[in-house]
Amino acid sequence: MLFALTDFLVVIGAGIGLWRLWPYRKDGRVRMVRLGLIALALAALIGTVRFAAGLDTELAPWHSLASDFAASAGFLLIALGAALALLKKPLPPAGTRYLRVGIPVVIAFFLVFPGLGAVADLIPPLALLLGLATGGALLTRKDWIPGVLWLASFGLVGVVSLALGGSREIATLGIANWHVYHAVLGLCAAGMGEATRRLYSHTRTRAAHN
């Protein structure tokens, strides 16, 4: 049951992020971030049901596939949605729409088509680097709070992923790495939502003053 609870922390964190972004939901770039958070929440929800209902064997393949999709498409959509705020001229609505649809479709194809799994494995590190680069760019632009939140969120995910991973069998300081990873992921999902909210709030304020 504890594994279900720590998976549910991700659902809660992503839910908080989605709630914080609700006022900006009509912006195509924010929709991109929200879609990424939904992917994280759905993967964690499958994990919650898997462990809470005792359906480990039945749901394990679906949970694994959903987690891979969330780590690839979800994080890439979140990082790209923030990076697009750095553009001086926003993409037209059709451009963000094509990205929101095209990225999940292409990555889903990579995950299910035999022999392309290695390509999908390259996407989470790419999303991580994009997120960190966006945070650094925001700091140079003096968007302090969004920049720090962005760096902290993606930085923590990267550190925990590389240092611990999400194994149920391996423990650190007596705590299963699964619990540590999912607790941090839930916190970072909420942080990504808040960072995006502040980023687009600042963007709108700056546009109104120009």
C-alpha positions in Angstrom: 0.0 0.0 0.0 2.9 2.4 0.7 4.0 2.1 -3.0 0.5 3.2 -4.0 0.7 6.2 -1.6 4.0 7.4 -3.0 2.7 7.0 -6.6 -0.3 9.0 -5.6 2.0 11.8 -4.4 2.8 12.3 -8.1 -0.9 12.5 -8.9 -1.3 15.2 -6.2 1.8 17.2 -7.3 0.7 17.1 -11.0 -2.8 18.1 -9.9 -1.5 21.1 -8.0 0.5 22.1 -11.1 -2.6 21.8 -13.3 -4.6 23.8 -10.8 -2.1 26.6 -10.7 -2.1 26.8 -14.5 -5.9 26.9 -14.8 -6.1 30.7 -15.3 -3.7 30.4 -18.3 -5.2 27.3 -19.8 -6.2 29.0 -23.1 -2.5 29.8 -23.9 -1.2 27.1 -26.3 2.2 27.0 -24.6 0.6 26.5 -21.2 -1.6 23.8 -22.7 1.6 22.0 -23.7 2.8 22.1 -20.1 -0.6 21.0 -18.8 -0.6 18.1 -21.2 2.8 17.0 -19.9 1.6 17.2 -16.3 -1.5 15.1 -17.3 0.8 12.4 -18.7 2.7 12.3 -15.4 -0.5 12.1 -13.4 -2.0 9.3 -15.6 1.1 7.2 -15.3 1.2 7.7 -11.5 -2.6 6.9 -11.3 -2.1 3.6 -13.0 0.7 2.9 -10.5 -1.6 3.8 -7.6 -4.3 1.5 -8.8 -1.8 -1.2 -9.6 -0.5 -1.4 -6.0 -3.7 -0.4 -4.1 -5.8 -3.0 -5.9 -3.2 -5.8 -5.8 -3.0 -5.9 -9.7 0.8 -5.9 -9.8 1.0 -8.5 -12.6 -1.9 -7.3 -14.6 -1.0 -3.6 -14.7 2.8 -3.8 -14.6 3.2 -3.6 -18.4 0.7 -0.7 -18.7 2.3 1.1 -15.8 5.8 0.7 -17.3 4.6 1.9 -20.8 2.8 4.9 -19.3 5.8 5.8 -17.2 8.1 5.7 -20.2 5.7 7.8 -22.1 5.4 10.3 -19.3 9.2 10.5 -18.9 9.6 11.1 -22.6 6.6 13.0 -24.0 5.5 14.4 -20.7 8.8 16.0 -19.7 9.5 17.2 -23.2 6.2 18.9 -23.5 6.7 20.6 -20.1 10.2 21.8 -20.9 9.3 22.9 -24.4 6.2 24.8 -23.2 8.5 26.8 -20.9 11.2 27.3 -23.5 8.7 28.8 -26.0 8.1 31.6 -23.5 11.6 32.8 -24.2 10.8 33.6 -27.9 10.3 37.3 -28.6 7.5 36.4 -31.0 5.1 33.7 -29.9 4.4 30.8 -32.2 1.0 31.0 -34.0 -1.7 28.8 -32.4 -1.4 26.2 -35.1 2.3 25.8 -34.4 1.8 25.0 -30.7 -1.2 22.8 -31.6 1.0 20.7 -34.0 3.6 20.3 -31.3 1.1 19.3 -28.7 -0.3 16.6 -30.9 2.8 15.6 -32.9 5.2 15.1 -30.0 3.0 12.5 -28.1 2.2 10.7 -31.3 5.8 10.4 -32.5 7.1 9.4 -29.0 4.3 6.8 -28.7 5.4 5.4 -32.0 9.0 5.2 -30.8 7.9 3.3 -27.7 5.7 0.7 -29.3 7.5 0.1 -32.6 10.2 -2.6 -32.3 13.7 -1.4 -32.3 13.0 2.3 -31.6 13.0 2.1 -27.8 16.6 3.3 -27.8 15.5 6.5 -29.6 12.8 7.1 -26.9 15.5 6.7 -24.2 17.3 9.7 -25.5 14.3 12.0 -25.0 14.2 12.3 -21.2 17.8 13.6 -21.0 17.1 16.0 -23.8 14.0 17.3 -22.0 16.1 17.6 -18.8 18.8 19.7 -20.5 16.1 21.8 -22.2 14.4 22.5 -18.8 17.7 23.4 -17.2 18.8 25.6 -20.1 15.4 27.4 -19.9 15.9 28.0 -16.2 19.3 29.4 -16.7 18.0 31.6 -19.5 15.3 32.9 -17.3 17.8 33.8 -14.6 19.9 35.8 -17.1 16.7 37.6 -18.1 16.1 38.4 -14.4 13.0 36.3 -14.1 14.3 35.2 -10.8 11.5 33.2 -9.2 10.4 31.2 -12.4 14.1 30.6 -13.2 14.9 29.2 -9.7 11.8 27.1 -9.6 12.5 25.7 -13.1 16.2 24.9 -12.2 15.2 23.4 -8.9 12.4 21.2 -10.4 14.3 19.8 -13.3 17.5 19.7 -11.3 16.0 17.6 -8.6 14.4 15.2 -11.1 17.8 14.8 -12.8 19.7 14.3 -9.5 17.3 11.8 -8.1 16.9 9.9 -11.4 20.7 9.6 -11.9 21.6 9.0 -8.2 18.8 6.8 -7.1 16.3 5.8 -9.8 12.9 4.3 -8.9 13.7 0.8 -7.9 11.5 -1.0 -5.5 14.3 -3.4 -4.5 17.1 -0.9 -3.8 16.9 1.3 -0.7 18.8 4.4 0.4 19.1 5.1 4.1 16.5 2.4 4.7 14.0 4.0 2.4 13.1 2.3 -0.9 14.3 4.4 -3.8 10.8 4.2 -5.3 9.4 6.2 -2.4 12.2 8.9 -2.6 11.9 9.2 -6.4 8.1 9.5 -6.5 8.0 12.0 -3.5 10.6 14.2 -5.3 8.7 13.8 -8.6 5.4 14.9 -7.0 7.1 17.9 -5.5 8.8 18.8 -8.8 5.5 18.4 -10.8 3.9 21.0 -8.5 7.0 23.2 -8.9 6.9 23.0 -12.7 3.3 24.1 -12.6 4.1 27.0 -10.3 7.2 28.0 -12.3 5.1 28.1 -15.5 2.4 30.1 -13.9 4.8 32.7 -12.7 6.6 32.7 -16.0 3.5 33.4 -18.1 2.2 35.9 -15.5 5.5 37.8 -15.9 5.3 37.5 -19.7 1.8 38.9 -19.8 2.8 41.8 -17.5 5.8 42.6 -19.6 3.8 42.5 -22.8 1.2 44.9 -21.2 3.9 47.4 -20.3 5.5 47.4 -23.7 
